Amino acid sequence: MKKFDLCIIGGGPSGYAAAMRAMDYGKRTAIIERGRIGGAGIWNGALSSKTLWELSVNYTISQSQGMGFRVYDSELIFSEVISQMNQAVHEKYTQLKTQIDYFQRQGLIEFFNGHGKLKTKNEIEIGFKDNHSELIWADNTILAIGSRPRYIPNIEIDEKIILSSDGISSLEDFPESMVILGAGVIGSEFATVFSNFGKTKVYIIDKQDKILPFEDRDLANIVSNNLQNNGVTIHHGANLERMDIIDGKVEYEISIDGRKEIYNVEKALISVGRVPNIENLGLEDIGIKINERGYCIDDDTQTCVDNIYAVGDFTADIALVNVGELEGRYAVERIFGNPLKKINYDNISTIMFLNPAIAGVGFNETKCREMKIPYKVATMHFKYVNRAIAMRKTEGLFKILVTDDENMNVLGMRACGKHASSTIESIALLIDKNLSIRELAELIHPHPSITEGIQECARMLCGKSIIKPEIFNMDLKCYRVSEDGRMSPINYIKK
């Protein structure tokens, strides 16, 4: 029986990151992956969908008018778009595989392309596609089992007509029409992609009165308005009564305010979340506890079995690639070293690939109100940021939240607009160090840059802004919200 210091079940982002951290400790590691290295993080998830988004944004630029140039006779070819997406995926896969191959030659990693199942707390059975199996021993195990799209009872997902996100790459052409069930991040991102390309009439079924239910309404409204301006129909407050495949197309029925409506489209995309891949892992046999939704009940990545850890989409924490990688590395540090500090899930930077993109870190207003945290907030529209003016991309805003006290420690930020993802890290650092927004107020930013908008928000909160919210109060706002949710404007101008 082969023996390892560490066995990792799952070769997606969290499992791969864990394996590379184990290399830092020189530990002999087994990686068991039944599919392909990289998992959904590159093949049917973050990298593939974001590549499509980038291509769709590039296409909208080529079709733009009123900016001093025009493009005539452009041709959009679906097969070549998908080819570009596949090239991006294979580029990343090649990088990941190169490292695995290197460490295999060093005798530190052994990669098993099969299904891992826990037999005891130290023994893992690997089932291979040719029906033979192998038993290995590991002193420690990390479960990085990943997730898959959630299915809905009574809806037949055949990945041809009714698709999950896994089935997008199987499309042969842009559909003439598509309905997306689910108005969260993934559903809204795909609505953005297909509407950007302009070949597909898109419908969204949204149970709530706004898309992006966990985001602040002002940001959600910007995205929603842009989607509708791009030809997307959003069924707000709609309940799906049925969805059927009839004569090779999709017929769906919704109810809104008591009335029922029937629509016919070429394709449907089901985007209602993901579920962890817990089947046939032997979890119950060795006593690993999971909750009613299938997520592991862990303590700082450690399961109730002391030498087995859970990371990535198997935990009930935030299901993001960067969080999964953080957890994978952290679990290895707990096993073989000593982490410098515990994971802080309140300081996770995120980006939503929409129109425009939204990046965030820390709390938003929705969360602060839910937790009854009093706060001050400054909001600045992109139209007052010189770099945005120069780019002719003035749609968007910055919003910074701080504690409602003398310290004004940073609680969170949202950035919506061009270059949004490039603006987050300074705020993330302030949150991590529990520092005041005053640290940014006098920091000299490059000019012209989008991040100057962050500086001006900081100055607004400190009462020393160059652009005064009292003058441009439709686009610049500075106010406080009490513990009970009451709003009051902050006016720093002395009269």
Buried (B, 14 or more C-beta within 10 A) or exposed (E): EBEBBBBBBBBBBBBBBBBBBBBEBEBBBBBBBBBBBBBBBBBBBBBBBBBBBBBBBEBBEEEEEEEEEEEEEEEBEBEEBBEBBBEBBBEBBEEBBEBBEEBEEEEBBBBBBBBBBBEEBBBBBBBEEEEEEEEBBBBBBBBBBBBBBEEBEEBEBEBEBBBBBBBBBEBEEBBEBBBBBBBBBBBBBBBBBBBBBBBBBBBBBBBEEBBBBEBBEBBBBBBBEBBEEBEBBBBBBBEBEEBBBEEEBBBBBBBEEEEEEEBEBBBBBBBBBBBBBBEEBBBEEBEBEBEEEBBBEBEEBBBEBEBBBBBBBBBBBBBBBBBBBBBBBBBBBBBBEEBEEEBEEEBBBBBBBBBBBBBBBBBBBBBBBEEEBBBBBBBBBBBBBEBBEEBEBBBBBBBBBBBBEEEBBBBBBBBBBBBBBEBBEBBBBBBBEEBBBBBBBEEEBEEBBBBBBBBBBBBBBBEEBEBBBBEBEEBBBBBBBEEEEEEEEBBBEEE
